[in-house]
Amino acid sequence: MTLLTDPIASKRGMFYWSDKIFGAGLGLLKGVVTGYLLFALVLYADRARGWDTTFARSIEASYAARFFVEHVEGNFLNTIPEYRIAKSVDDIKAIGQHLEQTKDPAELARFANDPRLKALREHPAVRELGKDPELVKAWEARDFTSLIRNKKVRALLSDEKLRAKLAAVEWEQISQELKKGKLDAPKDDPDESE
């Protein structure tokens, strides 16, 4: 019933109507959350499981996706290093697979000496891992899968400062440069300009 159809409703006062408005707001919020969860499931199925559909493409092109990227991801989620690392996992994996497949020592050397990775290379714990014969052997064999699965490497990732440095690397850009066949490391070292 509304105020127009039930003249007695107006006598119920502000609490009656505030309850109705609050209920409508919660219903709207539940609908939005449910929609985003549905979109997330469809995109997960598309990206992780290879369920390629036009529905997934329409979600990516939607206003809701742009809103999420611009406001939620851009202003909030990207400030969390763990989120940036999780978002970069596919790019890191693609870099490893590319380097495993190409077996080009020059490209591997360019990647290893990329200035964008300087902060990681100079981290004391990373330097210590560089002395481990098992890890050096895996690096030289370009067995990046075993490197990532190594217990010492996983333990190193529990270091909060290292995770922040790892999250700061532009993995997507590096991955795209490798796919194009040209790893163009920036000429200016960002660490030296600070």
Backbone as CSV, one residue per row, in Angstrom:
resi,resn,N_x,N_y,N_z,CA_x,CA_y,CA_z,C_x,C_y,C_z
1,MET,0.832,-1.183,0.000,0.000,0.000,0.000,0.875,1.245,0.000
2,THR,0.394,2.248,-0.603,1.146,3.495,-0.660,0.375,4.594,0.040
3,LEU,0.997,5.709,0.143,0.376,6.862,0.778,-0.872,7.299,0.017
4,LEU,-0.869,7.131,-1.292,-2.019,7.543,-2.097,-3.196,6.586,-1.959
5,THR,-2.923,5.298,-1.822,-4.012,4.320,-1.783,-4.514,4.032,-0.381
6,ASP,-3.742,4.354,0.611,-4.165,4.066,1.975,-4.013,5.318,2.831
7,PRO,-5.075,6.064,3.001,-4.976,7.298,3.780,-4.569,7.058,5.226
8,ILE,-4.781,5.861,5.723,-4.421,5.572,7.111,-2.903,5.451,7.253
9,ALA,-2.216,5.093,6.149,-0.769,4.899,6.204,-0.055,6.167,6.638
10,SER,-0.609,7.295,6.298,0.046,8.542,6.679,0.047,8.725,8.186
11,LYS,-0.884,8.065,8.858,-0.946,8.186,10.310,0.085,7.301,10.998
12,ARG,0.705,6.413,10.245,1.678,5.503,10.849,3.003,6.202,11.126
13,GLY,3.242,7.290,10.500,4.395,8.109,10.830,5.659,7.788,10.062
14,MET,6.692,8.473,10.479,7.977,8.415,9.805,8.616,7.026,9.894
15,PHE,8.440,6.334,10.991,9.076,5.035,11.152,8.547,4.019,10.148
16,TYR,7.282,4.088,9.874,6.686,3.173,8.903,7.325,3.376,7.531
17,TRP,7.410,4.620,7.103,7.946,4.901,5.771,9.460,4.727,5.701
18,SER,10.154,5.053,6.769,11.608,4.849,6.740,11.930,3.363,6.655
19,ASP,11.106,2.534,7.305,11.298,1.092,7.221,11.084,0.607,5.786
20,LYS,10.075,1.129,5.128,9.795,0.743,3.741,10.932,1.188,2.813
21,ILE,11.408,2.386,3.006,12.492,2.908,2.165,13.777,2.123,2.415
22,PHE,14.055,1.829,3.676,15.242,1.048,4.017,15.158,-0.354,3.403
23,GLY,13.988,-0.960,3.466,13.788,-2.285,2.867,13.993,-2.265,1.366
24,ALA,13.493,-1.225,0.721,13.677,-1.104,-0.728,15.160,-0.924,-1.065
25,GLY,15.854,-0.138,-0.259,17.288,0.070,-0.472,18.078,-1.219,-0.319
26,LEU,17.737,-2.002,0.702,18.416,-3.288,0.886,18.126,-4.244,-0.270
27,GLY,16.898,-4.224,-0.748,16.550,-5.062,-1.896,17.355,-4.684,-3.126
28,LEU,17.498,-3.396,-3.348,18.296,-2.912,-4.472,19.758,-3.331,-4.312
29,LEU,20.290,-3.182,-3.109,21.673,-3.570,-2.845,21.880,-5.061,-3.088
30,LYS,20.953,-5.886,-2.628,21.062,-7.330,-2.861,21.048,-7.642,-4.354
31,GLY,20.236,-6.936,-5.100,20.184,-7.148,-6.543,21.497,-6.793,-7.222
32,VAL,22.088,-5.682,-6.817,23.368,-5.255,-7.403,24.462,-6.262,-7.068
33,VAL,24.535,-6.675,-5.813,25.557,-7.647,-5.401,25.366,-8.967,-6.143
34,THR,24.142,-9.416,-6.260,23.864,-10.659,-6.985,24.281,-10.533,-8.451
35,GLY,24.003,-9.398,-9.050,24.407,-9.174,-10.437,25.913,-9.223,-10.607
36,TYR,26.641,-8.553,-9.709,28.101,-8.572,-9.794,28.652,-9.979,-9.569
37,LEU,28.058,-10.734,-8.654,28.503,-12.112,-8.441,28.260,-12.969,-9.682
38,LEU,27.126,-12.785,-10.310,26.836,-13.515,-11.549,27.847,-13.146,-12.629
39,PHE,28.113,-11.859,-12.771,29.105,-11.408,-13.751,30.474,-12.012,-13.439
40,ALA,30.838,-12.033,-12.157,32.137,-12.584,-11.762,32.226,-14.065,-12.114
41,LEU,31.161,-14.815,-11.882,31.165,-16.243,-12.218,31.293,-16.466,-13.725
42,VAL,30.585,-15.677,-14.497,30.654,-15.821,-15.958,32.060,-15.474,-16.450
43,LEU,32.636,-14.399,-15.923,33.987,-14.016,-16.348,35.024,-15.033,-15.888
44,TYR,34.825,-15.609,-14.699,35.733,-16.657,-14.237,35.660,-17.860,-15.177
45,ALA,34.449,-18.267,-15.507,34.285,-19.403,-16.420,34.914,-19.091,-17.777
46,ASP,34.811,-17.854,-18.199,35.375,-17.440,-19.483,36.898,-17.472,-19.457
47,ARG,37.479,-16.886,-18.437,38.935,-16.724,-18.406,39.664,-17.949,-17.884
48,ALA,39.166,-18.526,-16.819,39.891,-19.631,-16.197,39.547,-20.980,-16.806
49,ARG,38.345,-21.119,-17.290,37.907,-22.423,-17.788,37.712,-22.475,-19.300
50,GLY,37.937,-21.356,-19.968,37.852,-21.351,-21.421,36.442,-21.384,-21.978
51,TRP,35.476,-20.955,-21.199,34.079,-20.936,-21.637,33.838,-19.617,-22.356
52,ASP,34.231,-19.559,-23.609,34.189,-18.320,-24.382,32.776,-18.069,-24.902
53,THR,32.164,-16.984,-24.432,30.804,-16.666,-24.860,30.682,-15.184,-25.173
54,THR,29.676,-14.863,-25.947,29.403,-13.453,-26.226,28.858,-12.760,-24.980
55,PHE,28.254,-13.534,-24.083,27.760,-12.953,-22.834,28.925,-12.382,-22.021
56,ALA,30.031,-13.129,-21.973,31.212,-12.635,-21.256,31.751,-11.369,-21.916
57,ARG,31.767,-11.341,-23.249,32.236,-10.134,-23.947,31.322,-8.946,-23.652
58,SER,30.013,-9.195,-23.583,29.086,-8.093,-23.304,29.259,-7.581,-21.873
59,ILE,29.598,-8.475,-20.954,29.854,-8.040,-19.574,31.088,-7.144,-19.544
60,GLU,32.144,-7.565,-20.242,33.373,-6.770,-20.263,33.153,-5.390,-20.860
61,ALA,32.214,-5.282,-21.797,31.948,-4.000,-22.458,30.860,-3.191,-21.755
62,SER,30.325,-3.703,-20.668,29.184,-3.054,-20.018,29.591,-1.847,-19.178
63,TYR,28.602,-1.053,-18.861,28.805,0.095,-17.976,29.248,-0.376,-16.591
64,ALA,28.673,-1.472,-16.120,29.017,-1.993,-14.793,30.501,-2.353,-14.725
65,ALA,31.026,-2.948,-15.793,32.445,-3.301,-15.808,33.312,-2.048,-15.807
66,ARG,32.934,-1.068,-16.614,33.703,0.188,-16.630,33.654,0.863,-15.263
67,PHE,32.488,0.861,-14.639,32.338,1.455,-13.309,33.238,0.736,-12.307
68,PHE,33.234,-0.594,-12.364,34.063,-1.380,-11.448,35.538,-1.062,-11.646
69,VAL,35.989,-1.054,-12.892,37.402,-0.806,-13.176,37.803,0.606,-12.760
70,GLU,36.975,1.583,-13.097,37.327,2.973,-12.807,37.244,3.318,-11.328
71,HIS,36.205,2.856,-10.663,35.967,3.324,-9.301,36.371,2.330,-8.220
72,VAL,36.000,1.081,-8.374,36.300,0.104,-7.326,37.740,-0.373,-7.444
73,GLU,38.087,-0.862,-8.625,39.439,-1.376,-8.813,40.459,-0.244,-8.798
74,GLY,40.177,0.809,-9.537,41.128,1.912,-9.657,41.379,2.655,-8.366
75,ASN,40.342,2.902,-7.590,40.494,3.711,-6.384,40.727,2.906,-5.116
76,PHE,40.351,1.649,-5.126,40.454,0.887,-3.891,41.324,-0.362,-4.040
77,LEU,40.937,-1.267,-4.915,41.614,-2.563,-4.984,43.077,-2.449,-5.406
78,ASN,43.388,-1.534,-6.311,44.775,-1.405,-6.759,45.702,-0.844,-5.691
79,THR,45.156,-0.386,-4.588,46.003,0.079,-3.486,46.464,-1.086,-2.614
80,ILE,45.917,-2.265,-2.845,46.261,-3.450,-2.056,47.282,-4.275,-2.843
81,PRO,48.518,-4.388,-2.339,49.552,-5.125,-3.088,49.151,-6.556,-3.431
82,GLU,48.485,-7.234,-2.527,48.089,-8.616,-2.783,47.128,-8.707,-3.966
83,TYR,46.252,-7.723,-4.101,45.325,-7.723,-5.237,46.095,-7.537,-6.541
84,ARG,47.062,-6.611,-6.534,47.845,-6.380,-7.751,48.649,-7.624,-8.120
85,ILE,49.157,-8.339,-7.122,49.893,-9.580,-7.400,48.947,-10.617,-7.995
86,ALA,47.784,-10.784,-7.365,46.815,-11.767,-7.871,46.389,-11.420,-9.294
87,LYS,46.221,-10.149,-9.549,45.826,-9.695,-10.884,46.944,-9.956,-11.900
88,SER,48.185,-9.946,-11.436,49.336,-10.116,-12.330,49.755,-11.568,-12.514
89,VAL,49.128,-12.484,-11.801,49.551,-13.886,-11.863,49.531,-14.418,-13.294
90,ASP,48.481,-14.116,-14.038,48.407,-14.589,-15.425,49.549,-14.027,-16.264
91,ASP,49.876,-12.760,-16.048,50.968,-12.155,-16.807,52.310,-12.775,-16.430
92,ILE,52.516,-13.016,-15.146,53.763,-13.640,-14.693,53.873,-15.051,-15.271
93,LYS,52.763,-15.764,-15.254,52.743,-17.119,-15.818,53.026,-17.080,-17.326
94,ALA,52.440,-16.121,-18.023,52.665,-15.987,-19.470,54.126,-15.656,-19.766
95,ILE,54.728,-14.824,-18.930,56.149,-14.492,-19.104,56.988,-15.757,-18.953
96,GLY,56.705,-16.520,-17.906,57.445,-17.765,-17.682,57.283,-18.743,-18.831
97,GLN,56.057,-18.904,-19.310,55.815,-19.824,-20.426,56.516,-19.346,-21.695
98,HIS,56.472,-18.050,-21.927,57.123,-17.508,-23.125,58.633,-17.757,-23.077
99,LEU,59.228,-17.487,-21.927,60.673,-17.685,-21.806,61.041,-19.163,-21.874
100,GLU,60.169,-20.036,-21.362,60.413,-21.478,-21.461,60.369,-21.936,-22.915
101,GLN,59.425,-21.390,-23.675,59.235,-21.826,-25.060,60.295,-21.269,-26.006
102,THR,60.667,-20.015,-25.824,61.599,-19.408,-26.777,63.023,-19.910,-26.606
103,LYS,63.422,-20.136,-25.377,64.780,-20.601,-25.075,65.846,-19.699,-25.708
104,ASP,65.544,-18.407,-25.764,66.479,-17.426,-26.313,67.277,-16.820,-25.159
105,PRO,68.578,-17.125,-25.069,69.373,-16.615,-23.948,69.441,-15.085,-23.906
106,ALA,69.437,-14.454,-25.066,69.497,-12.987,-25.092,68.213,-12.387,-24.511
107,GLU,67.077,-12.979,-24.865,65.808,-12.473,-24.339,65.709,-12.720,-22.837
108,LEU,66.171,-13.866,-22.396,66.182,-14.173,-20.970,67.071,-13.178,-20.223
109,ALA,68.214,-12.854,-20.797,69.120,-11.888,-20.169,68.486,-10.498,-20.119
110,ARG,67.807,-10.099,-21.211,67.125,-8.791,-21.207,66.050,-8.753,-20.129
111,PHE,65.311,-9.856,-20.005,64.273,-9.914,-18.974,64.901,-9.843,-17.582
112,ALA,65.936,-10.631,-17.360,66.571,-10.680,-16.040,67.187,-9.338,-15.650
113,ASN,67.639,-8.568,-16.637,68.287,-7.286,-16.354,67.370,-6.086,-16.566
114,ASP,66.105,-6.342,-16.762,65.145,-5.258,-16.973,65.147,-4.328,-15.754
115,PRO,65.289,-3.021,-15.969,65.318,-2.079,-14.835,64.056,-2.110,-13.977
116,ARG,62.936,-2.527,-14.554,61.698,-2.596,-13.779,61.760,-3.686,-12.715
117,LEU,62.719,-4.588,-12.854,62.876,-5.675,-11.888,64.022,-5.420,-10.909
118,LYS,64.615,-4.233,-10.996,65.786,-3.910,-10.174,65.496,-4.052,-8.678
119,ALA,64.370,-3.542,-8.229,64.043,-3.607,-6.799,63.935,-5.053,-6.327
120,LEU,63.451,-5.923,-7.188,63.368,-7.343,-6.823,64.754,-7.977,-6.804
121,ARG,65.551,-7.681,-7.822,66.897,-8.265,-7.903,67.755,-7.874,-6.711
122,GLU,67.581,-6.651,-6.225,68.439,-6.152,-5.153,67.931,-6.490,-3.754
123,HIS,66.792,-7.123,-3.662,66.266,-7.516,-2.352,67.195,-8.585,-1.766
124,PRO,67.631,-8.423,-0.509,68.603,-9.367,0.080,68.153,-10.831,0.041
125,ALA,66.894,-11.080,0.296,66.413,-12.467,0.293,66.430,-13.057,-1.117
126,VAL,66.164,-12.231,-2.109,66.212,-12.703,-3.500,67.658,-13.006,-3.877
127,ARG,68.564,-12.149,-3.447,69.989,-12.397,-3.715,70.431,-13.715,-3.077
128,GLU,69.929,-13.974,-1.882,70.268,-15.222,-1.190,69.742,-16.430,-1.969
129,LEU,68.533,-16.308,-2.492,67.982,-17.400,-3.302,68.794,-17.601,-4.578
130,GLY,69.376,-16.523,-5.077,70.194,-16.616,-6.282,71.444,-17.454,-6.088
131,LYS,71.788,-17.729,-4.845,72.960,-18.559,-4.550,72.589,-20.030,-4.383
132,ASP,71.296,-20.322,-4.331,70.835,-21.697,-4.149,71.034,-22.478,-5.450
133,PRO,71.840,-23.551,-5.427,72.138,-24.289,-6.666,70.891,-24.873,-7.344
134,GLU,69.945,-25.328,-6.549,68.717,-25.904,-7.116,67.926,-24.844,-7.888
135,LEU,67.827,-23.656,-7.316,67.083,-22.583,-7.971,67.838,-22.039,-9.181
136,VAL,69.149,-21.953,-9.071,69.956,-21.491,-10.210,69.809,-22.471,-11.372
137,LYS,69.823,-23.747,-11.056,69.663,-24.768,-12.096,68.290,-24.641,-12.770
138,ALA,67.248,-24.432,-11.971,65.895,-24.271,-12.531,65.818,-23.005,-13.384
139,TRP,66.472,-21.923,-12.944,66.480,-20.671,-13.715,67.175,-20.877,-15.054
140,GLU,68.332,-21.524,-15.018,69.087,-21.744,-16.254,68.358,-22.687,-17.206
141,ALA,67.593,-23.617,-16.636,66.814,-24.543,-17.465,65.489,-23.921,-17.902
142,ARG,65.244,-22.705,-17.446,63.996,-21.985,-17.741,62.773,-22.762,-17.247
143,ASP,62.948,-23.437,-16.133,61.853,-24.201,-15.537,61.162,-23.308,-14.508
144,PHE,60.390,-22.366,-15.011,59.772,-21.369,-14.145,58.654,-21.957,-13.294
145,THR,58.074,-23.037,-13.759,57.025,-23.691,-12.974,57.602,-24.227,-11.671
146,SER,58.737,-24.902,-11.749,59.331,-25.424,-10.514,59.873,-24.295,-9.639
147,LEU,60.295,-23.198,-10.261,60.737,-22.048,-9.462,59.586,-21.508,-8.616
148,ILE,58.443,-21.350,-9.239,57.293,-20.789,-8.527,56.798,-21.748,-7.449
149,ARG,56.937,-23.036,-7.690,56.456,-24.031,-6.724,57.471,-24.332,-5.622
150,ASN,58.667,-23.826,-5.740,59.715,-24.092,-4.762,59.328,-23.531,-3.390
151,LYS,59.574,-24.314,-2.343,59.191,-23.905,-0.983,59.927,-22.641,-0.539
152,LYS,61.170,-22.503,-0.934,61.938,-21.317,-0.538,61.374,-20.060,-1.194
153,VAL,60.976,-20.191,-2.441,60.387,-19.047,-3.156,59.048,-18.691,-2.524
154,ARG,58.260,-19.689,-2.208,56.957,-19.433,-1.575,57.131,-18.786,-0.202
155,ALA,58.137,-19.228,0.535,58.402,-18.625,1.846,58.820,-17.164,1.682
156,LEU,59.577,-16.899,0.634,60.012,-15.532,0.370,58.820,-14.613,0.094
157,LEU,57.798,-15.157,-0.533,56.620,-14.350,-0.851,55.817,-13.947,0.383
158,SER,56.166,-14.494,1.535,55.484,-14.066,2.760,56.059,-12.753,3.291
159,ASP,57.171,-12.306,2.718,57.780,-11.029,3.109,56.937,-9.880,2.554
160,GLU,56.398,-9.073,3.451,55.480,-7.998,3.057,56.147,-6.960,2.152
161,LYS,57.386,-6.604,2.446,58.089,-5.605,1.625,58.353,-6.138,0.219
162,LEU,58.708,-7.402,0.143,58.947,-7.989,-1.176,57.649,-8.068,-1.972
163,ARG,56.550,-8.409,-1.299,55.258,-8.457,-1.999,54.901,-7.085,-2.558
164,ALA,55.200,-6.035,-1.809,54.913,-4.679,-2.299,55.763,-4.369,-3.534
165,LYS,57.026,-4.778,-3.518,57.894,-4.555,-4.683,57.437,-5.393,-5.871
166,LEU,57.004,-6.606,-5.595,56.506,-7.490,-6.646,55.244,-6.914,-7.279
167,ALA,54.395,-6.333,-6.444,53.146,-5.748,-6.938,53.391,-4.480,-7.748
168,ALA,54.497,-3.807,-7.497,54.784,-2.548,-8.192,55.283,-2.756,-9.625
169,VAL,55.699,-3.963,-9.949,56.214,-4.242,-11.298,55.059,-4.261,-12.295
170,GLU,55.281,-3.680,-13.452,54.268,-3.660,-14.520,54.345,-4.965,-15.320
171,TRP,53.841,-6.036,-14.730,53.940,-7.359,-15.345,53.194,-7.432,-16.668
172,GLU,52.050,-6.785,-16.736,51.264,-6.822,-17.974,52.044,-6.192,-19.125
173,GLN,52.687,-5.085,-18.861,53.476,-4.409,-19.892,54.651,-5.284,-20.334
174,ILE,55.331,-5.894,-19.387,56.459,-6.766,-19.720,55.970,-7.957,-20.547
175,SER,54.852,-8.535,-20.147,54.292,-9.678,-20.872,53.940,-9.304,-22.308
176,GLN,53.322,-8.148,-22.486,52.957,-7.707,-23.837,54.197,-7.458,-24.692
177,GLU,55.223,-6.879,-24.094,56.460,-6.637,-24.838,57.111,-7.946,-25.266
178,LEU,57.068,-8.945,-24.391,57.637,-10.243,-24.751,56.845,-10.896,-25.879
179,LYS,55.519,-10.788,-25.823,54.681,-11.384,-26.869,54.932,-10.738,-28.222
180,LYS,55.228,-9.447,-28.211,55.515,-8.744,-29.465,56.912,-9.074,-29.988
181,GLY,57.696,-9.741,-29.147,59.042,-10.099,-29.572,60.068,-9.021,-29.294
182,LYS,59.661,-8.027,-28.545,60.596,-6.947,-28.259,60.379,-6.462,-26.833
183,LEU,61.320,-6.794,-26.000,61.248,-6.352,-24.616,61.920,-4.996,-24.532
184,ASP,61.101,-3.953,-24.499,61.617,-2.588,-24.426,61.573,-2.117,-22.994
185,ALA,62.660,-2.301,-22.309,62.730,-1.815,-20.939,62.839,-0.301,-20.965
186,PRO,62.206,0.375,-20.024,62.295,1.832,-20.000,63.729,2.292,-19.790
187,LYS,64.079,3.380,-20.434,65.445,3.893,-20.331,65.696,4.550,-18.986
188,ASP,64.660,5.154,-18.404,64.797,5.781,-17.092,64.525,4.747,-16.025
189,ASP,65.430,4.637,-15.084,65.242,3.715,-13.975,64.379,4.405,-12.932
190,PRO,63.178,3.885,-12.649,62.287,4.562,-11.711,62.863,4.678,-10.311
191,ASP,63.751,3.757,-9.912,64.320,3.823,-8.568,65.313,4.970,-8.431
192,GLU,65.963,5.338,-9.523,66.956,6.399,-9.447,66.333,7.783,-9.468
193,SER,65.100,7.895,-9.943,64.458,9.200,-10.021,63.827,9.621,-8.710
194,GLU,63.769,8.718,-7.748,63.140,9.045,-6.461,64.065,9.818,-5.566
